[in-house]
Amino acid sequence: MTPSARSPHPPLRSLPDLCVRCATCMAVCPVSRVTPRFPGPKQAGPGAQRFRLAAEASVDDWIELCTACRLCDTVCPAGVPISELNLMAKAKFLDERGRSLRDWLLVRSDWFGEFAARFSRIVNPLMKNRAVRWLLDALLAIDRRRELPQYESPTFRQWFRRRPVAVDADRRPRIAYFYGCFTNTNEVAVGKAAVVLLEAYGFSVTVPPQRCCGIPRLGVGDLSGARTMGRRNLELLLPTVREGVDILFSSTSCGLMLRHEYGPLLNLAGAEELAGRLFDICQYLLGMHEEKRTAVRFRPAPLRVAYFAPCHLKSLNIGLPALELLRLVPELEVTLIAAECCGLGGLYGFKKEKFSITEEIGRDLAREVARLNPELILTDCEGCRMQLRHLTGRKVLHPLQLLCAQLP
């Protein structure tokens, strides 16, 4: 199997001139659709980049309204990486203005995540306490209407270390798993499902040392911090790659960061080597079925489910492998939700001044879910799962969790 190709593009300073001003990106931008405060990706990226000089102060304060969904990249007929130009503009603006204490704290969830998981019995009630939420809202502008994710103990990494290993593990082909911060401390069940599925497909699963992929830092325009995280991960993951072992990810956001942003945007040595062995887990398992390299069959699941395709999955340019894999489950009625973006935008959706934007973007998604009235919603992205629960009050899982439950 080979990852989708991404041809190297010219130096970023020359890319604005490739824009043909067709405004296709404007039509898909979820933010400009709901607020006139954001002029849209064409203006924010290639339009303004033509006049954005390094020596001059930024005037683009509206650049912070970009959610970094990257839908603009997926539709650009000229192949301009609009989202990368937007991120550069955001980084320049924030380098000049300085970053808030709120952003400093939010992007370091990997630092305190395991600590919070260890004391989850204390931390989780505190994160739901009205007085605590009022303080976070008043002092840090973390909107009290946004439910904060709960921490779990043991973490995925702790569970993986303690679990019994198959007696024939040394005779199975090895596969590596990049689980991501949120799976490690907040959605351990997703990681467990990934491991159980991979073992059912005949693999011996390894979990190489790893750190946060860096996408939270990228989202707030901290390119330097994202590069630091990327270098650490490359140092940790490349030894596995050089042993000839493929690495799979279950978070589309982590996968996008590892596969696409470490290279052209952050210009990290070894990024392309990693990308050559890095795959979405559903893409990988679906490929095994298509190439008839597995005997795995799923038990019937007489359910009506709705599947939502995350924005970052679309940016990976690998189709909808989870949807196709779900269609292998007998009696499962699965419908693709016809909505472009959930609106959360990662940390974006926790910020008080942007909460109303995320709500407005998500209205179409909520209406479509209400129309379909599924028994269960499935999506590959942790952020989308949070937003879907918030918008609909329904049960939302990763596709891997349903697939794991239907193993013989």
Wavefront OBJ file of the C-alpha trace (Angstrom):
o trace
v 0.000 0.000 0.000
v 1.192 3.503 -0.693
v -0.015 6.817 0.694
v -1.730 9.328 -1.509
v 0.859 11.353 -3.350
v 1.434 14.982 -2.561
v 3.654 16.650 -5.098
v 6.087 19.232 -3.752
v 4.919 22.774 -4.371
v 6.965 25.901 -5.130
v 8.267 28.143 -2.349
v 5.365 29.559 -0.368
v 6.213 33.132 -1.293
v 5.382 32.393 -4.958
v 2.159 30.470 -4.351
v -0.244 33.449 -4.138
v 0.408 34.136 -7.818
v -0.984 30.696 -8.725
v -4.425 31.724 -7.467
v -6.820 32.249 -10.398
v -9.334 34.147 -8.221
v -12.137 31.717 -9.028
v -13.542 32.022 -5.476
v -14.302 28.294 -5.287
v -12.717 28.237 -1.842
v -15.105 30.979 -0.721
v -18.066 28.743 -1.531
v -16.930 25.993 0.856
v -15.538 28.120 3.692
v -17.728 27.427 6.736
v -16.678 30.600 8.582
v -17.269 33.182 5.842
v -20.668 31.546 5.272
v -21.861 32.476 8.770
v -20.047 35.729 9.617
v -19.062 38.790 7.551
v -16.139 39.354 9.925
v -14.058 36.797 8.016
v -13.481 37.752 4.356
v -12.812 34.143 3.365
v -9.838 31.956 2.431
v -9.086 33.647 -0.906
v -8.658 37.035 0.742
v -7.019 35.688 3.904
v -4.553 33.465 2.050
v -3.386 34.213 -1.510
v -5.154 37.585 -1.747
v -3.569 39.195 1.293
v -0.288 37.297 0.916
v 0.537 39.318 -2.188
v 0.746 42.424 -0.019
v 1.781 40.900 3.328
v 5.407 41.971 3.818
v 7.517 40.494 6.593
v 8.823 43.904 7.647
v 5.364 45.442 8.016
v 2.984 45.015 10.920
v -0.017 42.757 10.386
v -3.441 44.302 10.063
v -5.189 40.998 9.483
v -6.776 40.493 12.912
v -9.616 38.580 11.240
v -7.142 35.830 10.342
v -7.787 34.332 13.777
v -11.313 33.457 12.660
v -10.005 30.759 10.299
v -10.749 27.322 11.831
v -8.005 25.570 9.795
v -10.578 23.096 8.475
v -8.605 23.020 5.178
v -11.694 22.590 3.024
v -10.339 25.411 0.859
v -7.354 23.241 -0.106
v -9.586 20.388 -1.242
v -11.415 22.456 -3.864
v -8.704 24.793 -5.216
v -8.339 24.055 -8.962
v -4.864 25.621 -9.044
v -3.532 23.518 -6.163
v -2.720 26.497 -3.960
v -2.248 25.347 -0.331
v -4.494 28.119 0.943
v -4.633 26.822 4.502
v -0.838 26.967 4.766
v -0.831 30.609 3.672
v -3.534 31.305 6.251
v -1.479 29.590 8.965
v 1.579 31.644 8.046
v -0.496 34.821 8.294
v -1.926 33.723 11.645
v 1.560 32.947 12.950
v 2.848 36.355 11.855
v -0.091 38.145 13.470
v 0.295 36.287 16.776
v 4.081 36.620 16.809
v 3.555 40.388 16.712
v 0.630 40.606 19.112
v 1.646 37.824 21.490
v -0.312 34.730 22.500
v -2.748 34.571 25.380
v -2.395 32.552 28.575
v -5.483 30.651 27.424
v -3.778 29.480 24.228
v -0.606 28.631 26.132
v -2.616 26.374 28.435
v -4.903 24.815 25.831
v -2.118 23.700 23.482
v -0.315 21.971 26.349
v -3.044 19.467 27.101
v -0.463 16.758 26.410
v 1.523 18.020 29.403
v -1.236 17.794 31.986
v -3.418 15.146 30.321
v -1.855 12.147 32.027
v -1.761 13.993 35.350
v -5.463 14.821 34.990
v -6.203 11.206 34.000
v -4.392 9.930 37.086
v -6.616 12.097 39.283
v -9.700 11.845 37.065
v -12.015 11.201 40.026
v -11.201 14.690 41.250
v -10.583 16.486 37.952
v -13.721 15.365 36.111
v -16.226 16.655 38.717
v -14.264 19.908 38.902
v -14.518 20.377 35.135
v -18.312 20.096 35.452
v -18.618 22.304 38.508
v -20.536 25.510 37.741
v -18.252 27.722 39.810
v -15.129 26.330 38.103
v -16.703 26.779 34.670
v -17.679 30.347 35.544
v -14.073 31.092 36.549
v -12.692 29.548 33.354
v -15.194 31.597 31.367
v -14.475 34.839 33.210
v -10.703 34.558 33.540
v -9.672 32.601 30.424
v -12.684 33.065 28.109
v -13.180 29.291 27.815
v -16.904 29.230 27.104
v -18.893 27.636 29.919
v -21.478 26.334 27.433
v -18.865 24.019 25.895
v -18.650 20.714 27.727
v -15.071 19.880 28.612
v -13.783 16.395 27.767
v -13.536 13.939 30.644
v -10.309 12.123 31.549
v -9.975 8.373 31.930
v -7.786 6.146 34.070
v -5.941 4.001 33.218
v -4.763 5.766 30.081
v -4.531 3.904 26.786
v -0.762 3.656 27.112
v -1.097 2.141 30.590
v -3.746 -0.309 29.361
v -1.580 -1.335 26.416
v 1.421 -2.055 28.614
v -0.611 -4.219 30.997
v -2.713 -6.169 28.503
v -1.923 -9.848 27.877
v 0.069 -10.469 24.680
v -0.998 -13.178 22.221
v 1.106 -16.333 22.511
v 1.948 -16.216 18.794
v 2.692 -12.475 18.729
v 6.313 -13.027 17.700
v 5.173 -14.921 14.582
v 2.729 -12.258 13.401
v 3.590 -9.313 11.111
v 4.226 -6.160 13.133
v 2.133 -3.029 12.856
v 2.596 0.205 14.818
v -0.157 2.428 16.181
v -0.066 6.205 16.646
v -2.874 6.722 19.132
v -2.777 10.490 19.758
v -3.242 12.477 22.971
v -7.042 12.407 23.085
v -7.245 8.645 22.707
v -4.595 8.239 25.376
v -6.355 10.229 28.099
v -9.948 10.912 27.026
v -11.198 8.169 24.686
v -9.312 5.051 25.680
v -12.029 2.862 24.136
v -10.998 4.035 20.657
v -7.427 2.853 21.197
v -8.598 -0.455 22.625
v -10.845 -1.020 19.607
v -7.936 -0.257 17.256
v -5.678 -2.807 18.963
v -8.340 -5.525 19.114
v -9.192 -5.033 15.433
v -5.576 -5.113 14.309
v -4.966 -8.290 16.273
v -8.088 -9.832 14.705
v -6.584 -8.986 11.303
v -3.513 -11.001 12.292
v -1.054 -8.308 13.376
v 1.216 -7.979 16.368
v 0.583 -4.402 17.517
v 3.362 -2.196 18.821
v 3.049 1.294 20.249
v 6.247 3.234 19.549
v 7.234 6.146 21.804
v 5.358 9.239 20.654
v 4.351 12.760 21.630
v 1.522 15.115 20.712
v 1.503 15.510 16.918
v 1.561 19.303 17.337
v -1.694 20.209 15.586
v -3.041 22.187 18.590
v -0.005 24.473 18.361
v -0.385 24.782 14.616
v -4.023 25.758 15.058
v -3.099 28.788 17.167
v -0.339 29.855 14.771
v 2.568 28.594 16.876
v 4.715 27.289 14.013
v 7.823 27.148 16.197
v 6.074 25.006 18.796
v 4.630 22.757 16.087
v 8.109 22.256 14.607
v 9.463 21.284 18.014
v 6.737 18.676 18.457
v 7.295 17.428 14.925
v 11.047 16.977 15.409
v 10.436 15.009 18.602
v 7.966 12.706 16.897
v 10.209 12.128 13.911
v 13.053 11.156 16.230
v 10.729 8.719 18.003
v 8.872 7.266 14.996
v 11.535 6.986 12.287
v 13.291 4.016 13.960
v 10.046 2.042 13.585
v 9.705 3.104 9.945
v 13.309 2.084 9.248
v 12.537 -1.384 10.568
v 10.021 -1.704 7.733
v 6.962 -1.385 9.983
v 3.887 0.574 8.875
v 2.363 3.075 11.319
v -1.411 3.511 11.493
v -3.386 6.396 12.974
v -7.035 6.505 14.071
v -7.331 10.306 14.409
v -7.677 12.078 11.061
v -6.313 15.305 12.565
v -3.185 13.598 13.892
v -2.801 11.821 10.560
v -3.064 15.036 8.577
v -0.449 16.693 10.767
v 1.983 13.764 10.589
v 1.560 13.029 6.904
v 1.136 16.459 5.335
v 2.177 19.301 7.648
v 5.552 17.987 8.829
v 6.813 18.223 5.260
v 5.913 21.208 3.032
v 4.723 23.551 5.791
v 7.139 22.797 8.642
v 9.965 21.569 6.382
v 11.151 18.870 8.787
v 13.879 16.439 7.760
v 12.567 12.880 7.588
v 8.930 13.930 7.110
v 8.561 12.271 3.705
v 10.191 9.095 5.003
v 7.579 8.915 7.749
v 4.721 9.730 5.365
v 5.724 6.787 3.174
v 4.869 4.340 5.972
v 1.947 6.192 7.557
v -1.696 5.226 6.932
v -5.206 5.822 8.159
v -6.233 2.635 9.977
v -9.535 2.245 8.086
v -7.754 2.823 4.776
v -5.283 0.090 5.677
v -7.882 -2.461 6.765
v -10.117 -1.725 3.775
v -7.114 -2.315 1.511
v -6.645 -5.741 3.059
v -10.232 -6.635 2.161
v -9.890 -5.282 -1.370
v -6.663 -7.219 -1.887
v -8.209 -10.342 -0.255
v -5.458 -10.486 2.363
v -7.798 -11.119 5.293
v -10.453 -13.619 6.313
v -12.075 -11.257 8.829
v -15.857 -11.095 8.581
v -18.193 -9.067 10.760
v -21.314 -10.204 12.596
v -24.624 -8.649 11.470
v -25.560 -5.319 13.072
v -29.231 -4.434 12.463
v -28.731 -0.720 13.114
v -29.380 2.575 11.339
v -26.223 4.655 11.640
v -25.073 7.942 10.152
v -21.464 8.581 9.182
v -19.908 12.053 9.151
v -16.733 12.639 7.122
v -14.355 15.018 8.974
v -12.780 17.948 7.140
v -9.270 16.667 7.866
v -10.138 13.281 6.370
v -11.069 15.050 3.126
v -7.705 16.825 3.193
v -5.931 13.444 3.382
v -7.307 12.718 -0.105
v -7.924 9.016 0.579
v -11.663 8.872 -0.005
v -13.979 7.629 2.758
v -12.392 4.346 3.860
v -14.312 4.104 7.152
v -17.625 4.375 5.296
v -16.599 1.617 2.880
v -15.405 -0.575 5.747
v -18.699 -0.093 7.583
v -20.549 -1.251 4.490
v -18.930 -4.658 4.968
v -20.987 -5.178 8.137
v -24.114 -7.219 7.303
v -27.496 -5.587 8.006
v -25.873 -2.273 8.950
v -27.743 0.600 7.320
v -25.179 3.386 7.039
v -25.887 6.819 5.550
v -23.369 9.537 4.774
v -24.360 12.809 6.468
v -24.619 15.538 3.845
v -22.877 18.341 5.740
v -19.468 19.896 5.134
v -18.108 20.886 8.559
v -19.040 20.340 12.201
v -17.692 23.785 13.144
v -15.636 22.908 16.222
v -12.186 23.528 14.718
v -10.352 21.881 17.619
v -9.457 24.398 20.329
v -11.295 27.075 18.320
v -14.646 25.815 19.570
v -13.736 26.221 23.239
v -13.066 29.966 22.928
v -15.819 32.267 24.152
v -15.516 34.793 21.329
v -15.843 32.037 18.705
v -18.501 29.848 20.297
v -21.394 31.434 18.368
v -19.532 30.880 15.080
v -19.094 27.184 15.806
v -22.777 26.911 16.722
v -23.887 28.583 13.518
v -21.605 26.448 11.343
v -22.950 23.315 13.003
v -26.629 24.101 12.401
v -26.729 22.380 8.999
v -25.139 19.274 10.497
v -27.592 19.199 13.391
v -30.563 19.601 11.026
v -29.344 16.767 8.804
v -28.844 14.455 11.786
v -32.370 15.263 12.983
v -33.719 14.447 9.516
v -31.895 11.108 9.355
v -32.710 10.237 12.992
v -29.995 7.549 13.259
v -29.601 5.198 16.194
v -25.873 5.974 16.264
v -23.483 8.506 14.704
v -19.969 7.555 13.609
v -17.020 9.769 12.700
v -13.225 9.428 12.681
v -12.360 12.756 14.357
v -12.414 13.341 18.110
v -13.325 16.994 17.628
v -16.262 16.083 15.386
v -17.431 13.558 17.963
v -17.415 16.235 20.679
v -19.292 18.701 18.490
v -21.850 16.144 17.321
v -22.624 15.163 20.923
v -22.945 18.846 21.784
v -25.194 19.654 18.808
v -27.434 16.591 18.880
v -27.214 14.968 22.328
v -26.838 11.611 20.555
v -24.387 8.772 21.000
v -21.321 9.259 18.790
v -18.490 6.752 18.339
v -15.429 6.156 16.206
v -16.173 3.657 13.384
v -13.531 1.358 14.892
v -15.677 0.913 17.993
v -18.636 -0.442 16.023
v -16.401 -2.638 13.852
v -14.692 -4.065 16.931
v -18.054 -4.850 18.535
v -19.078 -6.830 15.428
v -16.046 -9.135 15.367
v -16.990 -12.817 15.630
l 1 2 3 4 5 6 7 8 9 10 11 12 13 14 15 16 17 18 19 20 21 22 23 24 25 26 27 28 29 30 31 32 33 34 35 36 37 38 39 40 41 42 43 44 45 46 47 48 49 50 51 52 53 54 55 56 57 58 59 60 61 62 63 64 65 66 67 68 69 70 71 72 73 74 75 76 77 78 79 80 81 82 83 84 85 86 87 88 89 90 91 92 93 94 95 96 97 98 99 100 101 102 103 104 105 106 107 108 109 110 111 112 113 114 115 116 117 118 119 120 121 122 123 124 125 126 127 128 129 130 131 132 133 134 135 136 137 138 139 140 141 142 143 144 145 146 147 148 149 150 151 152 153 154 155 156 157 158 159 160 161 162 163 164 165 166 167 168 169 170 171 172 173 174 175 176 177 178 179 180 181 182 183 184 185 186 187 188 189 190 191 192 193 194 195 196 197 198 199 200 201 202 203 204 205 206 207 208 209 210 211 212 213 214 215 216 217 218 219 220 221 222 223 224 225 226 227 228 229 230 231 232 233 234 235 236 237 238 239 240 241 242 243 244 245 246 247 248 249 250 251 252 253 254 255 256 257 258 259 260 261 262 263 264 265 266 267 268 269 270 271 272 273 274 275 276 277 278 279 280 281 282 283 284 285 286 287 288 289 290 291 292 293 294 295 296 297 298 299 300 301 302 303 304 305 306 307 308 309 310 311 312 313 314 315 316 317 318 319 320 321 322 323 324 325 326 327 328 329 330 331 332 333 334 335 336 337 338 339 340 341 342 343 344 345 346 347 348 349 350 351 352 353 354 355 356 357 358 359 360 361 362 363 364 365 366 367 368 369 370 371 372 373 374 375 376 377 378 379 380 381 382 383 384 385 386 387 388 389 390 391 392 393 394 395 396 397 398 399 400 401 402 403 404 405 406 407 408
